[in-house]
Amino acid sequence: MPEFRSRLGEPCFKTYPLVCVDLLKRSRVAFQAGRTLKESFRVAQLEALVRMLQDNEGDFVDALGKDLHKPRFETILSELIPVKNEALHAINNLKKWMQPQHVERNLCTTLDECLVVSEPLGVVFIKGAWCNPVQMCLVPLVGAIAAGNCAIISPSMCTAHTAECLHRLAPFYLDNECFHVILEGTNDLPEVMELKFDHVFFTGNRAEGTKIAQAAARSLTPFTLVLSGKNPCYVDQHCEIKTAAQRIAWARFHNAGQSMVAPDYILCHKVVKAQLVQALKGCLLHFYGSDPRESRSYGRMVSSEVFNRTRDLMWRSGKVAVGGQVFEAERYIAPTVLTEEEDNNPIMQHEVFGPVLPVLTVNNIDEAITFINKQEKPLCVYAYSNNHKVISRLISETSSGSFCSNDSVLQSLMVALPFGGVGASGTGAYHGRHSFETFSHRKSCLLRGTGFECVTNLRYPPYEDRNLSLMTWASTLSQKSQGWCQIL
C-alpha cells in the first residue's frame, strides 16, 4: 500500500490502516488499565479540550480560512462555540450522568436494588465531515470522553489545513495514550472498519455512510450515522416573508452553502413566491453586497470536485432568479436562487453541498406534506408560518431527524436536544446527555441478597398451582404501573 500524502503534499503516515492498528492497540491497553474511568480524568480532558480551542482560536480561524475561505465570524459561531458549549455542559452534568439510575421494582424484588449502570464502550472511532470539520469531530469526542472511552478521531482531508491543525494540537492537550487524531485516505475507511472498534461514529454523505455501515456490520461493530440529505423548507402564505427570507438566506448561504443542516429547497405557497424571491434577493444584497465574490463574509467551495458538481447541477436546473455567477480559479459560486423548478430536475434528485436554493411552488399545506413524504426522510424539516395548525401538521405528518419552525439550523446547535437522522438520513443521535448515552452501554443490574429464601422457594420445582398463583401475584406490576409502562 503506498504512502498517503495530504492535500498539502506532506506525508502523513506510512499507511492509514496500519497506523490505526498501532493506535488501537495503545488505546486498548490504556482503556483496559482503567485510565478513563474516573470522573476527575474525564473532566480534566474536557477542560483541556476547551483550553485547546481558546488557546489556538487564531490557528483554527486561519486553517478554516484556507480550507473554506470561512470568515472568522462563522468559524467562531459554528465551529468553536458549539464544541465549548458541549464540553462545558458535559462538565457541569457529568456527575449526574455517571450515577446509576434506579428503576421500578415488583413485589419479588422490593428489597433488592434494580438499577442501570452506564459503562464506557471502549475504544471508539470518530469520522468527521468536511463541511464543519472542527465541530463534527470534536462534539462527538466530547460525548466519547464524558462516557469514559478512548477515541481515534479522523478529520476529513478535504479540509487538510484544519485536519492537520487538529492533528498537531491535540497531543499537547489530550492524553496521548487515550486520544489520537489520525490523517487519512477516504478509500481506506472500509478497511479500517475491520479493526473492530467498540463503536463507530460517522458524519458524511449517504454513499460513504452505506459503506461504513456494511463494513461495520461484518464485524458486528455498533455505529452512529449522521448523513446528509435534502432538507425541505415550507414557506406558508401566512408568515413574515422578510424575516423568513433573512433566516433562510443565512442558513442556506453561510459557509457557501456547504452544510448538512441548511434548507436544501423551498416549498413555497404560490401566492407569496414572487414576494419571497424578491425578499431573498434583497437579503443577499444586504449580506454580501452587489458582488459576493468581493465580500469578506462569503466562502468558497472546499474542492474542485465539489465546485464542478454544484456548478453542473445548477446549470442543468431551473431558471436563475438571483446569482448564478461562477469563477473556477477561486472555486467561487455566487449565492443562487433558482425558480421554475420541477421535482424531476437534476438538482432535486441529488444532495447539494453548495450555495444554490431551488424554489418550488405548492397550492397548500397538503401538497407540501405529500411532496416531502415522497422523498427520503431528511435530516431536517423547516417550516415558516404564523399558523400553529400548519406547524403542528408538519411535525406530526412528516418524519425527519429534527424539525424547526420559523428559523433554520439552530435546532442542531442546542446542547439539550438530540441531533441525528432517521431512515436514509442516519441512525442514532448525539449532543449533551444523548452523546454520553451514545458512547455508553446501559448495563442492567439486579443486586440481591441471599435472605428471604422462603419467598423465592415458591419458584422451585416441584411446581404447584398455589405457588404459581403466589408468584404471579408477587411478580406482576400493578395496573397503574402497567398503564404507565404502556404509555411510555
Stockholm file with secondary structure:
# STOCKHOLM 1.0

chainA/1-488         MPEFRSRLGEPCFKTYPLVCVDLLKRSRVAFQAGRTLKESFRVAQLEALVRMLQDNEGDFVDALGKDLHKPRFETILSELIPVKNEALHAINNLKKWMQPQHVERNLCTTLDECLVVSEPLGVVFIKGAWCNPVQMCLVPLVGAIAAGNCAIISPSMCTAHTAECLHRLAPFYLDNECFHVILEGTNDLPEVMELKFDHVFFTGNRAEGTKIAQAAARSLTPFTLVLSGKNPCYVDQHCEIKTAAQRIAWARFHNAGQSMVAPDYILCHKVVKAQLVQALKGCLLHFYGSDPRESRSYGRMVSSEVFNRTRDLMWRSGKVAVGGQVFEAERYIAPTVLTEEEDNNPIMQHEVFGPVLPVLTVNNIDEAITFINKQEKPLCVYAYSNNHKVISRLISETSSGSFCSNDSVLQSLMVALPFGGVGASGTGAYHGRHSFETFSHRKSCLLRGTGFECVTNLRYPPYEDRNLSLMTWASTLSQKSQGWCQIL
#=GR chainA/1-488 SS CCCEECTTSCEEESCHHHHHHHHHHHHHHHHHTTTTCSHHHHHHHHHHHHHHHHHTHHHHHHHHHHHHCCCHHHHIIIIIHHHHHHHHHHHHHHHHHHSCEECCCCGGGTTSEEEEEEEECSEEEEECCSSSTTHHHHHHHHHHHHTTCEEEEECCGGGHHHHHHHHHHHHHHSCTTTEEECCCCGGGHHHHHTTCCSEEEEEECHHHHHHHHHHHHHTTCCEEEEECCCCEEEECSSSCHHHHHHHHHHHHHGGGGCCSSSCCEEEEEGGGHHHHHHHHHHHHHHHHCSCGGGCTTCCCCSSHHHHHHHHHHHHTSSEEEECCCEEGGGTEECCEEEESCCTTSHHHHSCCCSSEEEEEEESSHHHHHHHHHHSCCCSEEEEECSCHHHHHHHHHHSCCSEEEESSSSGGGGCTTSCEECCGGGEECEESHHHHHHHTEEEEEEEECCSCCHHHHGGGSSSCCHHHHHHHHHHHSCCHHHHHHHHHC
#=GC SS_cons         CCCEECTTSCEEESCHHHHHHHHHHHHHHHHHTTTTCSHHHHHHHHHHHHHHHHHTHHHHHHHHHHHHCCCHHHHIIIIIHHHHHHHHHHHHHHHHHHSCEECCCCGGGTTSEEEEEEEECSEEEEECCSSSTTHHHHHHHHHHHHTTCEEEEECCGGGHHHHHHHHHHHHHHSCTTTEEECCCCGGGHHHHHTTCCSEEEEEECHHHHHHHHHHHHHTTCCEEEEECCCCEEEECSSSCHHHHHHHHHHHHHGGGGCCSSSCCEEEEEGGGHHHHHHHHHHHHHHHHCSCGGGCTTCCCCSSHHHHHHHHHHHHTSSEEEECCCEEGGGTEECCEEEESCCTTSHHHHSCCCSSEEEEEEESSHHHHHHHHHHSCCCSEEEEECSCHHHHHHHHHHSCCSEEEESSSSGGGGCTTSCEECCGGGEECEESHHHHHHHTEEEEEEEECCSCCHHHHGGGSSSCCHHHHHHHHHHHSCCHHHHHHHHHC
//
